[in-house]
Amino acid sequence: MFSMFLQFYLERQIDDARQLRSEKEQLTAELMVSVALKTDLKSQGQIHFDSGDLSYNLLTDSSASSKITDHSSDEKTYQFSIHLKDGANFQIKN
């Protein structure tokens, strides 16, 4: 009985650790994008961080530019590819 309880407890601890790691990786990627957006981005490039690398490309959408929207014409949309040093990869579009 004790071994079943111990096995359940250990599996729960492992699952919690995996979940926390995943959340940390996602938050790190989002923070990298946030920092990048505060800099003067060109049409494409790469930024190196201690925790990984961020590549970005300016997305051009001709259908979006032809529509009348409430957004200012200076608003740009970028696609970010984040490669963390621990091997996690993310794609974020702002």
VMD Tcl script that builds the backbone (N, CA, C; Angstrom):
set m [mol new atoms 282]
animate dup $m
set s [atomselect $m all]
$s set {name element resname resid chain x y z} {
  {N N MET 1 A 0.821 -1.193 0.000}
  {CA C MET 1 A 0.000 0.000 0.000}
  {C C MET 1 A 0.863 1.254 0.000}
  {N N PHE 2 A 1.904 1.233 0.843}
  {CA C PHE 2 A 2.791 2.381 0.920}
  {C C PHE 2 A 3.488 2.626 -0.421}
  {N N SER 3 A 3.881 1.566 -1.113}
  {CA C SER 3 A 4.574 1.723 -2.395}
  {C C SER 3 A 3.657 2.335 -3.456}
  {N N MET 4 A 2.375 2.026 -3.423}
  {CA C MET 4 A 1.424 2.634 -4.369}
  {C C MET 4 A 1.277 4.119 -4.089}
  {N N PHE 5 A 1.186 4.477 -2.810}
  {CA C PHE 5 A 1.088 5.877 -2.445}
  {C C PHE 5 A 2.348 6.631 -2.853}
  {N N LEU 6 A 3.509 6.037 -2.608}
  {CA C LEU 6 A 4.772 6.659 -2.973}
  {C C LEU 6 A 4.887 6.834 -4.484}
  {N N GLN 7 A 4.471 5.828 -5.239}
  {CA C GLN 7 A 4.516 5.917 -6.697}
  {C C GLN 7 A 3.609 7.041 -7.187}
  {N N PHE 8 A 2.402 7.122 -6.658}
  {CA C PHE 8 A 1.485 8.187 -7.044}
  {C C PHE 8 A 2.079 9.553 -6.722}
  {N N TYR 9 A 2.638 9.690 -5.528}
  {CA C TYR 9 A 3.226 10.961 -5.097}
  {C C TYR 9 A 4.383 11.373 -6.017}
  {N N LEU 10 A 5.255 10.435 -6.342}
  {CA C LEU 10 A 6.396 10.745 -7.196}
  {C C LEU 10 A 5.972 11.107 -8.618}
  {N N GLU 11 A 4.981 10.410 -9.147}
  {CA C GLU 11 A 4.475 10.746 -10.477}
  {C C GLU 11 A 3.878 12.144 -10.496}
  {N N ARG 12 A 3.193 12.498 -9.432}
  {CA C ARG 12 A 2.614 13.845 -9.311}
  {C C ARG 12 A 3.705 14.909 -9.265}
  {N N GLN 13 A 4.763 14.629 -8.516}
  {CA C GLN 13 A 5.880 15.572 -8.430}
  {C C GLN 13 A 6.554 15.753 -9.789}
  {N N ILE 14 A 6.727 14.686 -10.526}
  {CA C ILE 14 A 7.333 14.756 -11.862}
  {C C ILE 14 A 6.445 15.550 -12.806}
  {N N ASP 15 A 5.145 15.299 -12.780}
  {CA C ASP 15 A 4.213 16.048 -13.628}
  {C C ASP 15 A 4.221 17.537 -13.296}
  {N N ASP 16 A 4.248 17.864 -12.005}
  {CA C ASP 16 A 4.303 19.269 -11.597}
  {C C ASP 16 A 5.586 19.939 -12.083}
  {N N ALA 17 A 6.706 19.244 -11.983}
  {CA C ALA 17 A 7.985 19.798 -12.432}
  {C C ALA 17 A 7.973 20.037 -13.943}
  {N N ARG 18 A 7.394 19.121 -14.702}
  {CA C ARG 18 A 7.292 19.295 -16.161}
  {C C ARG 18 A 6.410 20.494 -16.508}
  {N N GLN 19 A 5.305 20.635 -15.800}
  {CA C GLN 19 A 4.399 21.750 -16.044}
  {C C GLN 19 A 5.082 23.085 -15.740}
  {N N LEU 20 A 5.786 23.160 -14.625}
  {CA C LEU 20 A 6.499 24.390 -14.266}
  {C C LEU 20 A 7.589 24.731 -15.276}
  {N N ARG 21 A 8.290 23.723 -15.750}
  {CA C ARG 21 A 9.331 23.947 -16.761}
  {C C ARG 21 A 8.719 24.485 -18.043}
  {N N SER 22 A 7.615 23.904 -18.457}
  {CA C SER 22 A 6.936 24.356 -19.669}
  {C C SER 22 A 6.460 25.804 -19.536}
  {N N GLU 23 A 5.893 26.139 -18.395}
  {CA C GLU 23 A 5.427 27.507 -18.164}
  {C C GLU 23 A 6.598 28.484 -18.144}
  {N N LYS 24 A 7.702 28.094 -17.547}
  {CA C LYS 24 A 8.892 28.948 -17.502}
  {C C LYS 24 A 9.421 29.205 -18.907}
  {N N GLU 25 A 9.471 28.166 -19.739}
  {CA C GLU 25 A 9.948 28.316 -21.111}
  {C C GLU 25 A 9.045 29.260 -21.897}
  {N N GLN 26 A 7.734 29.123 -21.751}
  {CA C GLN 26 A 6.789 29.985 -22.462}
  {C C GLN 26 A 6.939 31.436 -22.004}
  {N N LEU 27 A 7.049 31.659 -20.711}
  {CA C LEU 27 A 7.217 33.017 -20.195}
  {C C LEU 27 A 8.543 33.632 -20.640}
  {N N THR 28 A 9.593 32.830 -20.691}
  {CA C THR 28 A 10.882 33.321 -21.165}
  {C C THR 28 A 10.778 33.760 -22.620}
  {N N ALA 29 A 10.122 32.960 -23.448}
  {CA C ALA 29 A 9.943 33.316 -24.861}
  {C C ALA 29 A 9.126 34.601 -25.000}
  {N N GLU 30 A 8.058 34.727 -24.238}
  {CA C GLU 30 A 7.228 35.928 -24.310}
  {C C GLU 30 A 7.991 37.161 -23.831}
  {N N LEU 31 A 8.829 37.002 -22.820}
  {CA C LEU 31 A 9.636 38.113 -22.329}
  {C C LEU 31 A 10.665 38.537 -23.377}
  {N N MET 32 A 11.265 37.581 -24.051}
  {CA C MET 32 A 12.219 37.893 -25.116}
  {C C MET 32 A 11.547 38.697 -26.222}
  {N N VAL 33 A 10.333 38.321 -26.590}
  {CA C VAL 33 A 9.583 39.061 -27.614}
  {C C VAL 33 A 9.259 40.462 -27.114}
  {N N SER 34 A 8.856 40.571 -25.867}
  {CA C SER 34 A 8.527 41.870 -25.288}
  {C C SER 34 A 9.733 42.811 -25.311}
  {N N VAL 35 A 10.890 42.301 -24.943}
  {CA C VAL 35 A 12.113 43.110 -24.968}
  {C C VAL 35 A 12.459 43.491 -26.404}
  {N N ALA 36 A 12.315 42.560 -27.327}
  {CA C ALA 36 A 12.638 42.837 -28.731}
  {C C ALA 36 A 11.734 43.923 -29.300}
  {N N LEU 37 A 10.460 43.906 -28.935}
  {CA C LEU 37 A 9.525 44.898 -29.462}
  {C C LEU 37 A 9.834 46.306 -28.955}
  {N N LYS 38 A 10.562 46.413 -27.862}
  {CA C LYS 38 A 10.928 47.730 -27.329}
  {C C LYS 38 A 12.158 48.303 -28.016}
  {N N THR 39 A 12.798 47.521 -28.877}
  {CA C THR 39 A 13.949 48.004 -29.629}
  {C C THR 39 A 13.496 48.390 -31.028}
  {N N ASP 40 A 14.392 49.007 -31.774}
  {CA C ASP 40 A 14.093 49.402 -33.148}
  {C C ASP 40 A 14.361 48.214 -34.067}
  {N N LEU 41 A 13.318 47.465 -34.412}
  {CA C LEU 41 A 13.466 46.262 -35.231}
  {C C LEU 41 A 13.490 46.617 -36.709}
  {N N LYS 42 A 14.337 45.925 -37.445}
  {CA C LYS 42 A 14.387 46.079 -38.897}
  {C C LYS 42 A 13.371 45.104 -39.500}
  {N N SER 43 A 13.453 44.883 -40.806}
  {CA C SER 43 A 12.497 43.974 -41.439}
  {C C SER 43 A 12.762 42.515 -41.060}
  {N N GLN 44 A 14.017 42.198 -40.730}
  {CA C GLN 44 A 14.341 40.865 -40.231}
  {C C GLN 44 A 15.653 40.935 -39.489}
  {N N GLY 45 A 15.871 39.978 -38.619}
  {CA C GLY 45 A 17.109 39.967 -37.862}
  {C C GLY 45 A 17.112 38.914 -36.793}
  {N N GLN 46 A 18.136 38.989 -35.966}
  {CA C GLN 46 A 18.293 38.028 -34.884}
  {C C GLN 46 A 18.851 38.766 -33.678}
  {N N ILE 47 A 18.350 38.404 -32.499}
  {CA C ILE 47 A 18.810 38.976 -31.247}
  {C C ILE 47 A 19.236 37.821 -30.344}
  {N N HIS 48 A 20.401 37.978 -29.734}
  {CA C HIS 48 A 20.923 36.937 -28.851}
  {C C HIS 48 A 20.680 37.333 -27.398}
  {N N PHE 49 A 20.128 36.403 -26.640}
  {CA C PHE 49 A 19.907 36.570 -25.210}
  {C C PHE 49 A 20.704 35.496 -24.473}
  {N N ASP 50 A 20.881 35.681 -23.174}
  {CA C ASP 50 A 21.573 34.664 -22.372}
  {C C ASP 50 A 20.827 33.338 -22.391}
  {N N SER 51 A 19.509 33.399 -22.486}
  {CA C SER 51 A 18.706 32.173 -22.420}
  {C C SER 51 A 18.400 31.572 -23.784}
  {N N GLY 52 A 18.809 32.233 -24.871}
  {CA C GLY 52 A 18.550 31.684 -26.198}
  {C C GLY 52 A 18.615 32.745 -27.274}
  {N N ASP 53 A 18.171 32.374 -28.459}
  {CA C ASP 53 A 18.198 33.273 -29.611}
  {C C ASP 53 A 16.787 33.544 -30.107}
  {N N LEU 54 A 16.602 34.751 -30.623}
  {CA C LEU 54 A 15.312 35.167 -31.163}
  {C C LEU 54 A 15.541 35.648 -32.588}
  {N N SER 55 A 14.832 35.073 -33.528}
  {CA C SER 55 A 14.854 35.525 -34.922}
  {C C SER 55 A 13.498 36.141 -35.217}
  {N N TYR 56 A 13.497 37.181 -36.063}
  {CA C TYR 56 A 12.225 37.819 -36.375}
  {C C TYR 56 A 12.164 38.214 -37.842}
  {N N ASN 57 A 10.944 38.280 -38.355}
  {CA C ASN 57 A 10.659 38.717 -39.715}
  {C C ASN 57 A 9.451 39.625 -39.692}
  {N N LEU 58 A 9.521 40.705 -40.442}
  {CA C LEU 58 A 8.371 41.581 -40.601}
  {C C LEU 58 A 7.402 40.909 -41.558}
  {N N LEU 59 A 6.167 40.744 -41.124}
  {CA C LEU 59 A 5.153 40.125 -41.975}
  {C C LEU 59 A 4.477 41.206 -42.798}
  {N N THR 60 A 4.295 40.958 -44.064}
  {CA C THR 60 A 3.572 41.892 -44.909}
  {C C THR 60 A 2.294 41.216 -45.362}
  {N N ASP 61 A 1.202 41.877 -45.161}
  {CA C ASP 61 A -0.103 41.329 -45.512}
  {C C ASP 61 A -0.818 42.351 -46.378}
  {N N SER 62 A -0.835 42.138 -47.688}
  {CA C SER 62 A -1.427 43.112 -48.607}
  {C C SER 62 A -2.931 43.249 -48.395}
  {N N SER 63 A -3.604 42.172 -47.979}
  {CA C SER 63 A -5.047 42.268 -47.747}
  {C C SER 63 A -5.335 43.118 -46.518}
  {N N ALA 64 A -4.464 43.038 -45.520}
  {CA C ALA 64 A -4.671 43.835 -44.312}
  {C C ALA 64 A -4.419 45.309 -44.587}
  {N N SER 65 A -3.472 45.619 -45.462}
  {CA C SER 65 A -3.181 47.020 -45.733}
  {C C SER 65 A -4.243 47.662 -46.612}
  {N N SER 66 A -4.998 46.865 -47.369}
  {CA C SER 66 A -6.020 47.433 -48.230}
  {C C SER 66 A -7.333 47.687 -47.500}
  {N N LYS 67 A -7.512 47.074 -46.328}
  {CA C LYS 67 A -8.736 47.266 -45.557}
  {C C LYS 67 A -8.615 48.497 -44.676}
  {N N ILE 68 A -9.714 49.144 -44.422}
  {CA C ILE 68 A -9.731 50.275 -43.513}
  {C C ILE 68 A -9.932 49.731 -42.109}
  {N N THR 69 A -8.974 50.051 -41.235}
  {CA C THR 69 A -9.053 49.564 -39.859}
  {C C THR 69 A -8.845 50.723 -38.912}
  {N N ASP 70 A -9.085 50.467 -37.634}
  {CA C ASP 70 A -8.870 51.475 -36.606}
  {C C ASP 70 A -7.401 51.554 -36.185}
  {N N HIS 71 A -6.563 50.634 -36.651}
  {CA C HIS 71 A -5.159 50.622 -36.275}
  {C C HIS 71 A -4.410 51.701 -37.046}
  {N N SER 72 A -3.366 52.218 -36.435}
  {CA C SER 72 A -2.552 53.216 -37.126}
  {C C SER 72 A -1.736 52.541 -38.212}
  {N N SER 73 A -1.334 53.307 -39.215}
  {CA C SER 73 A -0.579 52.731 -40.319}
  {C C SER 73 A 0.851 52.389 -39.912}
  {N N ASP 74 A 1.318 52.883 -38.754}
  {CA C ASP 74 A 2.664 52.593 -38.285}
  {C C ASP 74 A 2.766 51.243 -37.592}
  {N N GLU 75 A 1.645 50.602 -37.311}
  {CA C GLU 75 A 1.661 49.328 -36.599}
  {C C GLU 75 A 2.214 48.238 -37.507}
  {N N LYS 76 A 3.202 47.506 -36.991}
  {CA C LYS 76 A 3.845 46.446 -37.760}
  {C C LYS 76 A 3.599 45.114 -37.079}
  {N N THR 77 A 3.528 44.073 -37.874}
  {CA C THR 77 A 3.341 42.731 -37.352}
  {C C THR 77 A 4.600 41.918 -37.644}
  {N N TYR 78 A 5.126 41.303 -36.603}
  {CA C TYR 78 A 6.325 40.483 -36.726}
  {C C TYR 78 A 6.015 39.042 -36.338}
  {N N GLN 79 A 6.782 38.134 -36.933}
  {CA C GLN 79 A 6.750 36.738 -36.507}
  {C C GLN 79 A 8.094 36.444 -35.870}
  {N N PHE 80 A 8.052 35.872 -34.674}
  {CA C PHE 80 A 9.257 35.589 -33.913}
  {C C PHE 80 A 9.460 34.081 -33.792}
  {N N SER 81 A 10.693 33.649 -33.967}
  {CA C SER 81 A 11.093 32.262 -33.721}
  {C C SER 81 A 12.086 32.292 -32.578}
  {N N ILE 82 A 11.749 31.614 -31.507}
  {CA C ILE 82 A 12.587 31.610 -30.319}
  {C C ILE 82 A 13.158 30.216 -30.129}
  {N N HIS 83 A 14.476 30.154 -29.948}
  {CA C HIS 83 A 15.171 28.893 -29.701}
  {C C HIS 83 A 15.904 29.036 -28.375}
  {N N LEU 84 A 15.366 28.408 -27.337}
  {CA C LEU 84 A 15.977 28.480 -26.017}
  {C C LEU 84 A 17.141 27.502 -25.923}
  {N N LYS 85 A 18.083 27.815 -25.049}
  {CA C LYS 85 A 19.271 26.971 -24.911}
  {C C LYS 85 A 18.958 25.572 -24.426}
  {N N ASP 86 A 17.835 25.405 -23.721}
  {CA C ASP 86 A 17.488 24.061 -23.230}
  {C C ASP 86 A 16.793 23.213 -24.292}
  {N N GLY 87 A 16.666 23.753 -25.513}
  {CA C GLY 87 A 16.115 22.982 -26.619}
  {C C GLY 87 A 14.677 23.306 -26.979}
  {N N ALA 88 A 13.991 24.113 -26.204}
  {CA C ALA 88 A 12.599 24.451 -26.504}
  {C C ALA 88 A 12.539 25.478 -27.643}
  {N N ASN 89 A 11.543 25.341 -28.504}
  {CA C ASN 89 A 11.328 26.249 -29.626}
  {C C ASN 89 A 9.915 26.789 -29.589}
  {N N PHE 90 A 9.762 28.075 -29.926}
  {CA C PHE 90 A 8.456 28.711 -29.930}
  {C C PHE 90 A 8.314 29.577 -31.176}
  {N N GLN 91 A 7.087 29.715 -31.641}
  {CA C GLN 91 A 6.727 30.641 -32.721}
  {C C GLN 91 A 5.684 31.590 -32.150}
  {N N ILE 92 A 5.965 32.886 -32.207}
  {CA C ILE 92 A 5.030 33.882 -31.684}
  {C C ILE 92 A 4.836 34.950 -32.731}
  {N N LYS 93 A 3.596 35.317 -32.946}
  {CA C LYS 93 A 3.241 36.384 -33.898}
  {C C LYS 93 A 2.540 37.474 -33.110}
  {N N ASN 94 A 3.002 38.719 -33.265}
  {CA C ASN 94 A 2.353 39.793 -32.518}
  {C C ASN 94 A 1.460 40.616 -33.406}
}
mol reanalyze $m
mol bondsrecalc $m
mol representation Tube
mol addrep $m
